[in-house]
Amino acid sequence: MTEQQYLNLALAKMHTGQWFGWKKDWTGSHRESYENIIVHDNSITKPTEVEVNAKIQELKDEETAHTSARTTGKAKLKTGEALTDAEVEALFG
């Protein structure tokens, strides 16, 4: 996933609905960057950049753990070892 995709996913998971968007007259090298976030819902305040970065890191960590569980699960299946619940979930959903 690209950094812009992680940012979009992190924002989508922070609140429900289409609460955010992107400036039309954007600044920086990417339109989808923290500085260009606009909030459509008046009941929601724009999360801080630290909060957004923490959510992005959480998503990356989840992806890494899932990939790791999938890899170890495959190896265990080949050797006949017992699988953990995380490995079963990563392999079979």
Residue pairs with C-beta under 8 A, 6 or more apart in sequence:
1 9
1 63
3 30
3 56
4 30
4 32
4 33
6 56
6 59
6 60
7 32
7 33
7 34
7 52
7 56
8 32
9 59
10 52
10 55
10 56
10 58
10 59
11 20
11 37
11 47
11 52
11 55
13 55
13 59
14 47
14 51
14 52
14 55
15 41
15 44
17 41
18 40
19 39
19 40
19 41
19 44
20 37
20 38
20 39
20 40
20 46
21 37
21 38
21 40
22 31
22 32
22 36
22 37
22 38
23 31
23 36
23 37
23 38
26 33
26 36
27 35
27 36
28 35
28 36
30 36
34 49
34 52
37 46
39 45
39 46
47 55
65 86
66 90
67 90
69 84
69 86
69 87
69 89
69 90
69 91
70 87
70 90
70 91
72 87
73 83
73 84
73 87
73 88
73 90
73 91
74 91
76 82
76 83
76 87
77 83
77 91
83 91
